[in-house]
Amino acid sequence: MSDTITANNIIINKINMKHFFFTIAILCFSLFLGFSQQNQETRKMNKALILIDIQNDYFENGTMTLVGSEQASLNARQILDKFRANGLPIIHIQHIAIRPDATFFLPGTKGADIHENVKPKENEKIIIKQFPNSFRETGLLEYLKSLHITDLVICGMMTHMCVDATTRAAKDFGFNSTVIGDACATRDLTINGEIVKAADVHNSFLAAFNGFYASVITTQEYLKKK
């Protein structure tokens, strides 16, 4: 009888131990999921959208018309709508030219106005710049720091100039950047008398900073992300 009781106690203890370890495993898994979800939400709230120089002079009848600026602005608008829907920070960068020989984005002209497709709302931040790098001699860095931003989503114009300069500077300041490639646009360039088509300029610059300076994806790829 004693042996039977002892055997039963061993079996019960084994069952209890299995139940204990199973409960601990479930608890740990639940904590992991909770932490992961909280981390994702925190990461989401530490994200900001930067729209660079989507201004009238870069569009048809402007003084510096780009290739594909209309479609790029419509793609940028989709990203903008998502940020608005999620209540996330949005910063419009507006270039106002100060160089004496400047031919576009002149102060007080319609060409310098932000395009209707991405027109800022009253509560959205507008930062004026005079250099390709949106951080240079502006309050952009301080503003992002005040919001505890760590991740940037970048759209805008021109790919080879202000988008490039801003994206590289963002990396130097420690930000994680995603560039929406088809929400950017540029123009034909020349070198040694040869014309480099806008598509080649655009793709070359995106390829150059994809991987280290930023992650380059399309509008639809971004919109499909949670």
C-alpha positions as a LaTeX table, in Angstrom:
\begin{tabular}{lrrr}
\hline
Residue & $x$ (\AA) & $y$ (\AA) & $z$ (\AA) \\
\hline
Met1 & 0.00 & 0.00 & 0.00 \\
Ser2 & 2.83 & 2.37 & 0.95 \\
Asp3 & 4.58 & 1.72 & $-2.36$ \\
Thr4 & 1.33 & 2.45 & $-4.21$ \\
Ile5 & 0.85 & 5.77 & $-2.40$ \\
Thr6 & 4.47 & 6.75 & $-3.07$ \\
Ala7 & 4.10 & 5.92 & $-6.78$ \\
Asn8 & 0.89 & 7.94 & $-6.98$ \\
Asn9 & 2.58 & 10.91 & $-5.30$ \\
Ile10 & 5.45 & 10.75 & $-7.79$ \\
Ile11 & 2.99 & 10.72 & $-10.69$ \\
Ile12 & 1.07 & 13.65 & $-9.21$ \\
Asn13 & 4.28 & 15.58 & $-8.63$ \\
Lys14 & 5.35 & 14.98 & $-12.23$ \\
Ile15 & 1.98 & 16.18 & $-13.50$ \\
Asn16 & 2.20 & 19.26 & $-11.28$ \\
Met17 & 5.72 & 20.00 & $-12.48$ \\
Lys18 & 4.66 & 19.67 & $-16.11$ \\
His19 & 1.74 & 21.98 & $-15.43$ \\
Phe20 & 4.06 & 24.43 & $-13.68$ \\
Phe21 & 6.57 & 24.53 & $-16.54$ \\
Phe22 & 3.76 & 24.75 & $-19.10$ \\
Thr23 & 2.28 & 27.71 & $-17.21$ \\
Ile24 & 5.68 & 29.40 & $-17.03$ \\
Ala25 & 6.19 & 28.88 & $-20.78$ \\
Ile26 & 2.79 & 30.40 & $-21.58$ \\
Leu27 & 3.52 & 33.34 & $-19.29$ \\
Cys28 & 6.90 & 34.00 & $-20.87$ \\
Phe29 & 5.43 & 33.78 & $-24.36$ \\
Ser30 & 2.66 & 36.20 & $-23.41$ \\
Leu31 & 5.17 & 38.63 & $-21.96$ \\
Phe32 & 7.27 & 38.37 & $-25.12$ \\
Leu33 & 4.27 & 39.11 & $-27.34$ \\
Gly34 & 3.27 & 42.02 & $-25.13$ \\
Phe35 & 6.78 & 43.46 & $-25.19$ \\
Ser36 & 7.04 & 42.96 & $-28.94$ \\
Gln37 & 3.73 & 44.68 & $-29.55$ \\
Gln38 & 4.61 & 47.51 & $-27.19$ \\
Asn39 & 7.97 & 47.89 & $-28.92$ \\
Gln40 & 6.28 & 48.08 & $-32.31$ \\
Glu41 & 3.83 & 50.71 & $-31.04$ \\
Thr42 & 6.67 & 52.74 & $-29.53$ \\
Arg43 & 8.62 & 52.50 & $-32.78$ \\
Lys44 & 5.52 & 53.62 & $-34.66$ \\
Met45 & 5.08 & 56.67 & $-32.44$ \\
Asn46 & 8.76 & 57.60 & $-32.91$ \\
Lys47 & 8.32 & 57.96 & $-36.66$ \\
Ala48 & 7.96 & 61.15 & $-38.71$ \\
Leu49 & 7.29 & 61.94 & $-42.37$ \\
Ile50 & 9.51 & 64.45 & $-44.16$ \\
Leu51 & 8.25 & 65.89 & $-47.46$ \\
Ile52 & 11.08 & 67.72 & $-49.21$ \\
Asp53 & 10.55 & 70.60 & $-51.66$ \\
Ile54 & 7.35 & 69.40 & $-53.32$ \\
Gln55 & 6.84 & 72.90 & $-54.68$ \\
Asn56 & 5.17 & 74.39 & $-57.76$ \\
Asp57 & 8.32 & 75.25 & $-59.71$ \\
Tyr58 & 9.08 & 71.53 & $-60.05$ \\
Phe59 & 5.78 & 70.90 & $-61.87$ \\
Glu60 & 4.44 & 71.60 & $-65.35$ \\
Asn61 & 4.75 & 75.30 & $-66.23$ \\
Gly62 & 7.19 & 75.80 & $-63.36$ \\
Thr63 & 10.65 & 77.26 & $-63.86$ \\
Met64 & 12.42 & 73.94 & $-63.06$ \\
Thr65 & 10.05 & 71.21 & $-64.24$ \\
Leu66 & 11.09 & 67.72 & $-63.21$ \\
Val67 & 10.39 & 64.39 & $-64.88$ \\
Gly68 & 7.57 & 62.55 & $-63.12$ \\
Ser69 & 6.92 & 65.19 & $-60.47$ \\
Glu70 & 3.13 & 64.88 & $-60.71$ \\
Gln71 & 3.06 & 61.11 & $-60.13$ \\
Ala72 & 5.70 & 61.36 & $-57.42$ \\
Ser73 & 3.59 & 63.95 & $-55.60$ \\
Leu74 & 0.51 & 61.74 & $-55.84$ \\
Asn75 & 2.48 & 58.87 & $-54.31$ \\
Ala76 & 3.74 & 61.21 & $-51.60$ \\
Arg77 & 0.13 & 62.18 & $-50.96$ \\
Gln78 & $-0.74$ & 58.54 & $-50.25$ \\
Ile79 & 2.04 & 58.37 & $-47.67$ \\
Leu80 & 0.91 & 61.71 & $-46.26$ \\
Asp81 & $-2.66$ & 60.45 & $-45.93$ \\
Lys82 & $-1.46$ & 57.41 & $-43.98$ \\
Phe83 & 0.51 & 59.56 & $-41.55$ \\
Arg84 & $-2.46$ & 61.85 & $-41.09$ \\
Ala85 & $-4.76$ & 58.90 & $-40.44$ \\
Asn86 & $-2.34$ & 57.55 & $-37.81$ \\
Gly87 & $-1.80$ & 60.92 & $-36.18$ \\
Leu88 & 1.98 & 60.81 & $-36.72$ \\
Pro89 & 4.27 & 63.84 & $-37.10$ \\
Ile90 & 4.55 & 65.42 & $-40.54$ \\
Ile91 & 7.20 & 67.94 & $-41.59$ \\
His92 & 7.02 & 69.88 & $-44.86$ \\
Ile93 & 10.39 & 71.20 & $-46.05$ \\
Gln94 & 10.11 & 74.31 & $-48.21$ \\
His95 & 13.09 & 75.70 & $-50.08$ \\
Ile96 & 13.28 & 79.47 & $-50.45$ \\
Ala97 & 16.14 & 80.55 & $-52.68$ \\
Ile98 & 18.53 & 83.23 & $-51.44$ \\
Arg99 & 21.29 & 83.01 & $-54.04$ \\
Pro100 & 21.45 & 86.10 & $-56.29$ \\
Asp101 & 21.52 & 83.90 & $-59.41$ \\
Ala102 & 18.62 & 81.64 & $-58.35$ \\
Thr103 & 15.99 & 80.99 & $-61.02$ \\
Phe104 & 13.38 & 79.05 & $-59.06$ \\
Phe105 & 11.81 & 78.95 & $-55.58$ \\
Leu106 & 12.18 & 82.73 & $-55.46$ \\
Pro107 & 10.74 & 84.42 & $-52.34$ \\
Gly108 & 7.16 & 85.56 & $-52.69$ \\
Thr109 & 6.48 & 83.66 & $-55.93$ \\
Lys110 & 3.81 & 81.06 & $-56.60$ \\
Gly111 & 6.55 & 78.71 & $-57.77$ \\
Ala112 & 7.95 & 78.58 & $-54.24$ \\
Asp113 & 4.61 & 77.52 & $-52.75$ \\
Ile114 & 4.11 & 73.91 & $-51.66$ \\
His115 & 2.14 & 72.03 & $-54.30$ \\
Glu116 & $-1.58$ & 71.50 & $-53.87$ \\
Asn117 & $-1.21$ & 67.71 & $-53.89$ \\
Val118 & 0.58 & 67.78 & $-50.54$ \\
Lys119 & $-0.65$ & 71.11 & $-49.19$ \\
Pro120 & 0.07 & 71.33 & $-45.46$ \\
Lys121 & $-2.71$ & 71.47 & $-42.91$ \\
Glu122 & $-2.65$ & 74.12 & $-40.19$ \\
Asn123 & $-1.26$ & 71.75 & $-37.56$ \\
Glu124 & 1.58 & 70.44 & $-39.77$ \\
Lys125 & 5.11 & 71.72 & $-39.36$ \\
Ile126 & 6.75 & 73.71 & $-42.17$ \\
Ile127 & 10.51 & 74.23 & $-42.09$ \\
Ile128 & 12.17 & 76.70 & $-44.46$ \\
Lys129 & 15.60 & 75.88 & $-45.82$ \\
Gln130 & 18.13 & 77.51 & $-48.15$ \\
Phe131 & 20.48 & 74.57 & $-48.71$ \\
Pro132 & 20.06 & 71.06 & $-50.16$ \\
Asn133 & 20.53 & 69.50 & $-46.71$ \\
Ser134 & 17.27 & 70.06 & $-44.82$ \\
Phe135 & 19.16 & 69.96 & $-41.51$ \\
Arg136 & 21.60 & 72.72 & $-42.40$ \\
Glu137 & 20.86 & 75.99 & $-40.61$ \\
Thr138 & 17.27 & 74.97 & $-39.86$ \\
Gly139 & 15.41 & 73.81 & $-36.79$ \\
Leu140 & 14.73 & 70.34 & $-38.20$ \\
Leu141 & 17.08 & 68.39 & $-35.96$ \\
Glu142 & 15.91 & 70.13 & $-32.79$ \\
Tyr143 & 12.27 & 69.63 & $-33.75$ \\
Leu144 & 12.75 & 65.89 & $-34.36$ \\
Lys145 & 14.62 & 65.54 & $-31.08$ \\
Ser146 & 11.82 & 67.32 & $-29.22$ \\
Leu147 & 9.41 & 64.66 & $-30.46$ \\
His148 & 11.86 & 61.81 & $-29.67$ \\
Ile149 & 11.82 & 60.77 & $-33.33$ \\
Thr150 & 14.12 & 57.91 & $-34.31$ \\
Asp151 & 12.70 & 56.85 & $-37.70$ \\
Leu152 & 12.12 & 58.99 & $-40.78$ \\
Val153 & 10.08 & 58.39 & $-43.91$ \\
Ile154 & 11.32 & 60.62 & $-46.72$ \\
Cys155 & 9.63 & 61.72 & $-49.95$ \\
Gly156 & 10.39 & 64.65 & $-52.20$ \\
Met157 & 12.45 & 66.41 & $-54.81$ \\
Met158 & 15.03 & 66.40 & $-56.28$ \\
Thr159 & 16.26 & 62.86 & $-55.80$ \\
His160 & 19.85 & 63.70 & $-56.69$ \\
Met161 & 20.03 & 66.88 & $-54.67$ \\
Cys162 & 17.91 & 67.63 & $-51.58$ \\
Val163 & 16.58 & 64.12 & $-51.03$ \\
Asp164 & 20.10 & 62.75 & $-51.25$ \\
Ala165 & 21.67 & 65.41 & $-49.03$ \\
Thr166 & 18.96 & 65.14 & $-46.38$ \\
Thr167 & 18.96 & 61.34 & $-46.31$ \\
Arg168 & 22.72 & 61.16 & $-45.85$ \\
Ala169 & 22.65 & 63.82 & $-43.14$ \\
Ala170 & 19.85 & 61.96 & $-41.35$ \\
Lys171 & 22.07 & 58.88 & $-41.16$ \\
Asp172 & 24.92 & 60.96 & $-39.72$ \\
Phe173 & 22.55 & 62.23 & $-37.04$ \\
Gly174 & 21.56 & 58.67 & $-36.12$ \\
Phe175 & 18.11 & 58.41 & $-37.72$ \\
Asn176 & 16.77 & 55.28 & $-39.42$ \\
Ser177 & 15.41 & 56.40 & $-42.79$ \\
Thr178 & 13.03 & 54.91 & $-45.31$ \\
Val179 & 12.94 & 56.63 & $-48.68$ \\
Ile180 & 9.84 & 56.13 & $-50.82$ \\
Gly181 & 11.54 & 55.87 & $-54.19$ \\
Asp182 & 8.51 & 56.45 & $-56.41$ \\
Ala183 & 7.49 & 59.44 & $-54.28$ \\
Cys184 & 10.64 & 61.26 & $-55.39$ \\
Ala185 & 11.52 & 62.87 & $-58.72$ \\
Thr186 & 14.44 & 64.51 & $-60.49$ \\
Arg187 & 15.53 & 65.81 & $-63.93$ \\
Asp188 & 17.97 & 65.19 & $-66.74$ \\
Leu189 & 21.57 & 66.12 & $-65.98$ \\
Thr190 & 24.61 & 66.62 & $-68.18$ \\
Ile191 & 28.21 & 65.49 & $-67.81$ \\
Asn192 & 30.98 & 66.05 & $-70.37$ \\
Gly193 & 28.43 & 67.14 & $-72.91$ \\
Glu194 & 26.33 & 64.00 & $-72.49$ \\
Ile195 & 22.76 & 63.94 & $-71.24$ \\
Val196 & 22.00 & 61.62 & $-68.33$ \\
Lys197 & 18.30 & 60.85 & $-68.36$ \\
Ala198 & 16.24 & 61.60 & $-65.27$ \\
Ala199 & 15.34 & 57.94 & $-64.77$ \\
Asp200 & 19.02 & 56.99 & $-64.70$ \\
Val201 & 19.86 & 59.84 & $-62.33$ \\
His202 & 16.95 & 58.89 & $-60.08$ \\
Asn203 & 17.77 & 55.17 & $-59.96$ \\
Ser204 & 21.49 & 55.73 & $-59.52$ \\
Phe205 & 21.04 & 57.94 & $-56.49$ \\
Leu206 & 18.44 & 55.68 & $-54.90$ \\
Ala207 & 20.72 & 52.69 & $-55.45$ \\
Ala208 & 23.67 & 54.59 & $-53.98$ \\
Phe209 & 22.12 & 55.23 & $-50.59$ \\
Asn210 & 19.90 & 52.15 & $-50.39$ \\
Gly211 & 21.15 & 49.77 & $-47.71$ \\
Phe212 & 23.46 & 51.92 & $-45.63$ \\
Tyr213 & 21.93 & 55.38 & $-45.63$ \\
Ala214 & 18.32 & 54.28 & $-45.98$ \\
Ser215 & 15.92 & 51.56 & $-46.99$ \\
Val216 & 14.42 & 52.40 & $-50.38$ \\
Ile217 & 10.95 & 51.01 & $-51.07$ \\
Thr218 & 7.89 & 51.85 & $-53.16$ \\
Thr219 & 4.69 & 53.55 & $-52.09$ \\
Gln220 & 2.70 & 50.33 & $-52.25$ \\
Glu221 & 5.33 & 48.42 & $-50.30$ \\
Tyr222 & 5.12 & 51.00 & $-47.55$ \\
Leu223 & 1.33 & 51.12 & $-47.50$ \\
Lys224 & 1.15 & 47.34 & $-47.11$ \\
Lys225 & 3.27 & 47.47 & $-43.95$ \\
Lys226 & 1.37 & 47.41 & $-40.65$ \\
\hline
\end{tabular}
